[in-house]
């Protein structure tokens, strides 16, 4: 174990494959603190800045890498949660309060991408990813309507919590996974052969799921099959995660960030002194891992790189 500069942080090597992901002198840095529940980090290369959500405070924050400045990016963000960057460099956001997925256009206007399925309002879109064909995939648990803390308490209109795909040409919304309790974070493998999806059903079901499942993407690029369990959480719950260019999954957990090799082996951890909700790769070379802890934004430099923006 190597200990970081920030108290309670460190790198835990469980397999030699993990040690190769770091230079020997790197440390975890705390870049900012002041959130209630930090989530949904997304990196914008053109401006060299990171955007993330502070869900209960109903705002989005921005960290500018060259200066280290942190400021409010958007107030009254509709209790935004997950964010990503599409293939045209635009911000795509899951909103709890309005129960929809939106896109921020280049002129700053906000377009609604999806707010209903089968004529019924979504629960509270949670996390989102964009595929190379411009299709948008997102999860829809009910955390935003369970209470008034991260949205507005309301009944579910859709039976269950599912995963959806938005067609890039028609805008049609299709349900692609319907057998999860509380689908949460999601990400594609670098070659897009697999879609990984976390299920945090243990929050609402005794002995419920606290794992990541791996689905095989169909030849049409729009359907899924399989869904075997890829990894079981050993500390709290998995939430948001990203995949590096080697296919390793870097996922949030109760004690920090856990890293799984593409074969499903837990090879190491980055310890953080508060619960982590999500991560993303940023920086000029996508080798800067940004970590959303409960109240704070942390980071660490790696010797590996993210597989894509977002």
KELUM-839432 format. One record per residue (C-alpha): x, y, z; residue number from 1. Coordinates in steps of 0.2 Angstrom, whole numbers, plus 5000, padded with zeros to 4 digits. Example, Ala and Ser with C-alpha at 12.3 -4.5 7.8 and 13.67 -1.06 7.14 Angstrom:
<paros>
((5062 4978 5039) 1) ((5068 4995 5036) 2) 
</paros>
This chain:
<paros>
((5000 5000 5000) 1) ((5006 5018 4996) 2) ((4998 5031 5006) 3) ((4993 5048 4999) 4) ((4995 5066 5004) 5) ((4977 5067 5009) 6) ((4973 5059 5025) 7) ((4963 5043 5023) 8) ((4969 5040 5005) 9) ((4980 5028 4997) 10) ((4983 5015 4984) 11) ((4980 4997 4988) 12) ((4989 4984 4976) 13) ((4980 4967 4976) 14) ((4988 4961 4960) 15) ((5004 4967 4951) 16) ((4993 4972 4936) 17) ((4987 4987 4947) 18) ((5004 4993 4952) 19) ((5008 4996 4933) 20) ((4994 5009 4933) 21) ((5004 5021 4943) 22) ((5020 5031 4944) 23) ((5029 5027 4960) 24) ((5027 5045 4967) 25) ((5009 5049 4963) 26) ((4997 5054 4977) 27) ((4978 5057 4978) 28) ((4974 5076 4978) 29) ((4958 5084 4985) 30) ((4954 5098 4972) 31) ((4938 5105 4980) 32) ((4926 5102 4994) 33) ((4908 5108 4998) 34) ((4896 5097 4990) 35) ((4882 5087 4998) 36) ((4882 5072 4985) 37) ((4895 5074 4971) 38) ((4890 5064 4955) 39) ((4891 5063 4936) 40) ((4909 5070 4931) 41) ((4911 5073 4913) 42) ((4927 5080 4905) 43) ((4927 5093 4891) 44) ((4944 5093 4882) 45) ((4941 5109 4872) 46) ((4940 5119 4887) 47) ((4950 5108 4898) 48) ((4937 5108 4912) 49) ((4927 5095 4921) 50) ((4908 5097 4925) 51) ((4900 5087 4939) 52) ((4883 5087 4948) 53) ((4879 5091 4966) 54) ((4862 5083 4966) 55) ((4854 5089 4983) 56) ((4861 5107 4981) 57) ((4853 5107 4963) 58) ((4868 5113 4954) 59) ((4882 5108 4943) 60) ((4900 5113 4946) 61) ((4915 5116 4935) 62) ((4933 5113 4938) 63) ((4945 5122 4926) 64) ((4961 5111 4925) 65) ((4974 5125 4920) 66) ((4969 5137 4934) 67) ((4962 5125 4947) 68) ((4947 5137 4948) 69) ((4930 5129 4954) 70) ((4914 5138 4951) 71) ((4895 5135 4948) 72) ((4892 5129 4930) 73) ((4873 5129 4931) 74) ((4861 5133 4945) 75) ((4844 5125 4946) 76) ((4850 5110 4937) 77) ((4834 5100 4939) 78) ((4844 5089 4952) 79) ((4855 5083 4938) 80) ((4864 5067 4941) 81) ((4874 5058 4928) 82) ((4883 5067 4914) 83) ((4893 5063 4898) 84) ((4900 5070 4882) 85) ((4893 5065 4866) 86) ((4903 5063 4850) 87) ((4900 5081 4845) 88) ((4907 5087 4862) 89) ((4890 5092 4869) 90) ((4884 5089 4887) 91) ((4871 5075 4890) 92) ((4863 5075 4907) 93) ((4851 5065 4917) 94) ((4839 5076 4927) 95) ((4830 5069 4942) 96) ((4818 5083 4945) 97) ((4811 5084 4927) 98) ((4813 5065 4925) 99) ((4822 5067 4908) 100) ((4838 5066 4898) 101) ((4844 5082 4890) 102) ((4857 5089 4879) 103) ((4865 5106 4880) 104) ((4868 5112 4863) 105) ((4883 5123 4857) 106) ((4873 5139 4859) 107) ((4869 5135 4877) 108) ((4850 5130 4874) 109) ((4844 5114 4882) 110) ((4835 5101 4871) 111) ((4825 5087 4878) 112) ((4831 5070 4871) 113) ((4819 5059 4881) 114) ((4806 5061 4895) 115) ((4794 5046 4892) 116) ((4793 5028 4887) 117) ((4777 5020 4881) 118) ((4768 5036 4885) 119) ((4774 5036 4904) 120) ((4786 5047 4912) 121) ((4803 5040 4917) 122) ((4807 5037 4936) 123) ((4823 5048 4937) 124) ((4836 5045 4924) 125) ((4852 5042 4933) 126) ((4868 5039 4922) 127) ((4871 5040 4903) 128) ((4883 5035 4890) 129) ((4885 5038 4871) 130) ((4890 5024 4859) 131) ((4901 5028 4844) 132) ((4885 5027 4833) 133) ((4878 5042 4842) 134) ((4865 5031 4851) 135) ((4862 5036 4870) 136) ((4860 5023 4883) 137) ((4854 5027 4901) 138) ((4848 5019 4917) 139) ((4832 5024 4926) 140) ((4831 5019 4944) 141) ((4818 5028 4955) 142) ((4830 5037 4968) 143) ((4825 5054 4962) 144) ((4806 5051 4966) 145) ((4809 5040 4982) 146) ((4810 5056 4992) 147) ((4812 5075 4990) 148) ((4831 5075 4994) 149) ((4837 5073 4976) 150) ((4821 5077 4966) 151) ((4802 5077 4970) 152) ((4794 5062 4978) 153) ((4781 5055 4966) 154) ((4774 5038 4961) 155) ((4782 5027 4948) 156) ((4772 5028 4931) 157) ((4783 5014 4924) 158) ((4783 4997 4931) 159) ((4800 4994 4937) 160) ((4818 5002 4934) 161) ((4826 4998 4917) 162) ((4839 5003 4905) 163) ((4835 5012 4889) 164) ((4843 5016 4872) 165) ((4839 5031 4862) 166) ((4840 5029 4843) 167) ((4852 5042 4835) 168) ((4841 5044 4819) 169) ((4823 5043 4825) 170) ((4824 5047 4843) 171) ((4814 5032 4847) 172) ((4817 5026 4865) 173) ((4818 5007 4867) 174) ((4820 4997 4883) 175) ((4835 4986 4882) 176) ((4836 4979 4900) 177) ((4821 4975 4911) 178) ((4828 4962 4924) 179) ((4837 4974 4936) 180) ((4832 4980 4953) 181) ((4840 4997 4952) 182) ((4851 5000 4937) 183) ((4864 5013 4940) 184) ((4881 5017 4932) 185) ((4885 5010 4915) 186) ((4899 5010 4902) 187) ((4904 5001 4886) 188) ((4920 4991 4884) 189) ((4933 5000 4872) 190) ((4928 4989 4857) 191) ((4909 4991 4862) 192) ((4907 4972 4862) 193) ((4900 4973 4880) 194) ((4890 4985 4890) 195) ((4893 4985 4909) 196) ((4879 4990 4921) 197) ((4879 4992 4939) 198) ((4864 4986 4950) 199) ((4862 4995 4967) 200) ((4846 4985 4971) 201) ((4853 4982 4989) 202) ((4847 4999 4994) 203) ((4829 4994 4992) 204) ((4829 4975 4993) 205) ((4836 4964 5007) 206) ((4851 4954 5000) 207) ((4848 4963 4984) 208) ((4861 4965 4970) 209) ((4877 4975 4973) 210) ((4886 4970 4957) 211) ((4891 4975 4940) 212) ((4884 4964 4926) 213) ((4891 4962 4908) 214) ((4880 4962 4893) 215) ((4885 4957 4875) 216) ((4880 4970 4862) 217) ((4871 4962 4847) 218) ((4877 4963 4829) 219) ((4865 4976 4826) 220) ((4873 4987 4839) 221) ((4856 4990 4847) 222) ((4851 4975 4857) 223) ((4859 4965 4871) 224) ((4861 4948 4877) 225) ((4868 4939 4892) 226) ((4870 4949 4907) 227) ((4881 4938 4918) 228) ((4888 4946 4935) 229) ((4905 4953 4931) 230) ((4910 4959 4949) 231) ((4902 4959 4966) 232) ((4906 4974 4977) 233) ((4916 4970 4993) 234) ((4913 4988 5000) 235) ((4896 4996 5000) 236) ((4889 4998 4982) 237) ((4896 5001 4965) 238) ((4888 5017 4957) 239) ((4896 5026 4942) 240) ((4912 5019 4933) 241) ((4922 5021 4918) 242) ((4933 5009 4907) 243) ((4951 5012 4902) 244) ((4958 5008 4885) 245) ((4964 4991 4891) 246) ((4947 4986 4896) 247) ((4949 4988 4915) 248) ((4934 4994 4925) 249) ((4937 5009 4937) 250) ((4922 5009 4948) 251) ((4916 5019 4963) 252) ((4913 5010 4979) 253) ((4910 5013 4998) 254) ((4929 5015 5002) 255) ((4935 5023 4986) 256) ((4938 5017 4969) 257) ((4940 4998 4964) 258) ((4949 4993 4948) 259) ((4944 4976 4940) 260) ((4954 4969 4925) 261) ((4944 4964 4910) 262) ((4944 4946 4917) 263) ((4934 4952 4932) 264) ((4949 4951 4945) 265) ((4949 4965 4958) 266) ((4967 4970 4956) 267) ((4967 4986 4967) 268) ((4959 5000 4976) 269) ((4961 5019 4978) 270) ((4956 5023 4995) 271) ((4946 5039 4998) 272) ((4940 5045 5015) 273) ((4922 5046 5010) 274) ((4910 5036 4999) 275) ((4913 5038 4980) 276) ((4899 5040 4968) 277) ((4907 5041 4951) 278) ((4923 5044 4942) 279) ((4929 5049 4924) 280) ((4945 5051 4915) 281) ((4951 5068 4910) 282) ((4966 5079 4906) 283) ((4975 5081 4889) 284) ((4979 5062 4888) 285) ((4964 5055 4898) 286) ((4976 5049 4911) 287) ((4969 5060 4925) 288) ((4956 5051 4935) 289) ((4943 5062 4943) 290) ((4934 5055 4958) 291) ((4918 5062 4965) 292) ((4918 5058 4984) 293) ((4902 5062 4994) 294) ((4907 5080 4997) 295) ((4923 5083 4987) 296) ((4932 5081 4971) 297) ((4948 5071 4971) 298) ((4960 5066 4957) 299) ((4975 5055 4954) 300) ((4986 5053 4939) 301) ((4988 5036 4931) 302) ((4999 5028 4918) 303) ((4984 5021 4909) 304) ((4971 5031 4899) 305) ((4952 5032 4897) 306) ((4945 5023 4883) 307) ((4934 5038 4877) 308) ((4928 5055 4883) 309) ((4914 5056 4895) 310) 
</paros>
